[in-house]
């Protein structure tokens, strides 16, 4: 493992997904799944998310579209929060999902709209 890339990845991962979530994921990792936590942190977040050609907002848009296409609701809810942290508005998220309806299918987009609304509702409650 490249310790420097892991640390860079940890910083980016915390900034996008929230320190509480990321720290909990690592603290709760077992001998079985810790290698996956390390791989994701080092390569996804340390190697790819730190590249300068795309900003975090653009990367979040791409992730929302790809995760919709893959039908991964848990990851989608997590990345909706990250997209908001990275500066996307609800309207921009809406447009991403409308775009995915055409290219990924209406059922996938409907599920993404539903999951995003749950996140928006949770976030509003947290602000109270």
N, C-alpha and C positions, 0 to 999 in steps of 0.2 A: 504494500500500500504506500502511495506517495503521501506522506504526512502533510506536506505543504498544500497539495491540492485538496486533501481531505479538509483541512482547516479553512481554506478558501470556500470550499463547497458548503461547509457547515455554516459559515457566515451568511452566504447567499440564501441557503435553504431556510435559515432562521428568519431572514428579512422577508422572504416571500410567504412562507407557510406559518410563521409565528414561532418564536423561541419556545414557548410552552409546549406546542405540539411536537416540535422537532426533538427537544430535550427529553420529552416523555417517550418518544419512539426509541430513542437511543438507550435511555435508562431501562426500558422494559424489554429490550432485545435479549434474546436467549443465545446460547451457544449455537443453536441451529440457524437463527435468522440474522445474527449480527453481521456475518459476511455480506448479506444483502444490504443492510444499513450502510456498511462501509462502501460498498460498490456504488450505491445510489448517490451517496454524499460526495464521494470522490469524482465519479465520472459524470453523472447527470448535472450535479450542481457545481463541482469544482472545475471540470473540464469544459462543459458545454455552456452552462449559464453564465460563466465568466468571460466568454468570448465577446469581443467588443463590437462586432458587426451588427448585432441586434440588441435593442434595449429590452429591459425586463417587461415592459408593457407589450411589446410585439411578441415576445416569447410566451407571455400569458395568453394572448389571443390564439397563437398557434396551439398551445396546450389544450385550451378549451375546445377547439375544433377537433383535434386528434383524439382527445379523451371521449368526446361525444361519439366520434366514429367507432371507437373501440367499445363503447357502452360500458364504461367503468364509473358507476355513480359515486362510489366512495371517493375516488380520486378527483372526480369532477367537483364535488362539494368542497374539497380541500383547495382545489385550484381556483374556484370562484372566489374564495376568500383571498387567495394570493393575488388574483387579478385585481381585486379592489385595492389591495395594498400597493400594487404596482401601477395604480393610476387609472385603471379602466373604470368607466362609468357603467351604470346599469344599462344605459342605452347602447353602449358599445358591446356589452356582453349579449344583449338582445340581438344585435346585428350579427354577431358571430354565430349565434344559434340559428337565426334565420338562414344564414348562408349554409350552415350544415344541413338544414332541412332539405335543401336542393341537392347537395352533393353526397350526403350520408344517409338521407332518408328521414321522412317525417317522424316516424316513431322514435328514432334516436334523438331528434331535436326536441320533441315533446318531453321526453324524459329529462333532458338537460334543462329545459325551462322549469320543469317541476322541481328538480333538485336545486337549481339556482334560487328559486323563490323561497325554498326552505332555508337556504343559507341567508338570504336577505332578511327573512323574518327573524331568524336567530340573532343576526347582527343588530337589528333594531332593538330587540329585547335586551341585548348586552349593553346597549348605549343608555338604556333607562336607568 
